[in-house]
Amino acid sequence: RVLALELDGARRVPGVVAVLTAADVPENSTGPVFHDEEVLASQVVKYVGQPVVLIAAATREALDAAKKLVRVDVEPLPPVLTIEDAIAAKQFIGPTRKIARGDVAAGLASSDHRLS
């Protein structure tokens, strides 16, 4: 869980153009089909390596200096490592989806042939 971010030092580095968090990005979600994956973690980091801060800088040196000044205060949460643990904790990758089209019962009832 992200408790606090200290970004002022990074913002003051000469050559740094922007230091952004999830709160600064109007469309902070992406995904190949559904846009349901956070690009920048907002309140909870969901996986190891998920970005929390985005830094834009004019040079690699400015970027490296700014990265060293970012402080992220986190509270460790218990890991969810199995499907069974995720179900028990009701922690899922995304919202529950149901894909349905037409009236299945009517279609089966009017079918000339059925395979079971």
C-alpha positions in Angstrom: 0.0 0.0 0.0 1.4 3.4 -1.0 1.4 5.6 2.1 3.3 8.6 0.9 5.4 9.9 -2.0 8.2 12.5 -1.7 8.8 14.0 -5.1 9.8 17.6 -4.5 13.6 16.9 -4.7 13.1 15.1 -8.0 11.1 18.0 -9.4 13.8 20.5 -8.5 16.5 18.7 -10.5 17.6 20.8 -13.5 16.5 19.2 -16.7 13.5 17.5 -15.2 10.4 18.3 -17.3 7.7 16.5 -15.3 7.3 14.1 -12.4 3.8 12.5 -12.6 1.8 10.2 -10.4 -1.5 8.4 -11.0 -3.3 11.5 -9.8 -1.7 13.5 -12.6 -2.7 11.2 -15.4 -6.4 11.5 -16.6 -6.4 8.2 -18.4 -4.4 5.9 -16.1 -5.5 2.6 -17.5 -4.6 0.4 -20.3 -5.1 -3.1 -21.5 -5.4 -5.1 -24.8 -9.2 -5.5 -24.7 -10.5 -3.8 -21.5 -8.7 -0.7 -20.2 -8.6 -2.1 -16.6 -4.9 -2.2 -15.8 -3.4 0.8 -13.9 -0.3 2.2 -15.7 0.9 4.0 -12.5 0.0 2.5 -9.1 -2.3 4.8 -7.2 -3.1 3.4 -3.8 -1.8 -0.2 -4.0 1.1 -1.6 -5.9 -0.4 -4.7 -7.5 2.8 -6.4 -8.7 6.6 -6.2 -8.4 7.9 -3.6 -10.7 4.6 -1.7 -11.2 5.5 2.0 -11.8 4.5 4.5 -9.2 6.1 7.6 -10.6 6.8 8.7 -14.1 9.7 11.1 -14.7 10.4 13.0 -17.9 13.8 14.7 -18.2 15.9 16.3 -20.9 18.9 14.1 -20.3 19.7 10.7 -18.9 21.8 12.3 -16.2 18.9 14.5 -15.0 16.7 11.4 -15.0 19.1 9.4 -13.0 19.6 12.2 -10.4 15.8 12.7 -10.1 15.2 8.9 -9.6 17.6 8.9 -6.6 15.5 11.7 -4.9 12.1 10.0 -5.2 10.9 8.4 -1.9 8.0 6.0 -1.8 6.7 5.0 1.6 4.9 1.7 1.5 3.1 -0.6 3.9 3.7 -4.3 3.0 0.6 -6.3 2.4 0.2 -10.0 2.6 1.0 -11.6 -0.8 -1.7 -13.3 -2.8 0.1 -16.1 -4.6 -2.5 -18.7 -5.6 -5.9 -18.7 -7.3 -7.4 -20.1 -4.1 -5.9 -17.3 -2.0 -7.2 -14.7 -4.5 -10.7 -16.2 -4.4 -10.7 -16.3 -0.6 -9.5 -12.7 -0.4 -11.8 -11.6 -3.2 -8.8 -10.0 -4.9 -9.1 -10.4 -8.7 -7.2 -9.0 -11.6 -10.2 -7.1 -12.9 -13.9 -6.8 -12.5 -16.1 -9.9 -13.0 -17.3 -10.0 -16.6 -20.1 -12.0 -18.1 -20.2 -12.5 -21.9 -23.7 -13.3 -23.1 -25.5 -13.0 -26.4 -29.0 -14.1 -27.2 -31.4 -16.4 -25.4 -29.6 -19.7 -24.8 -32.6 -21.5 -23.3 -34.8 -20.6 -26.3 -32.0 -21.5 -28.8 -31.6 -24.9 -27.2 -35.4 -25.5 -27.1 -35.8 -24.7 -30.8 -32.7 -26.6 -32.0 -33.2 -29.5 -34.3 -30.0 -31.2 -33.0 -28.2 -31.0 -29.7 -24.8 -32.5 -28.7 -24.1 -33.4 -25.1 
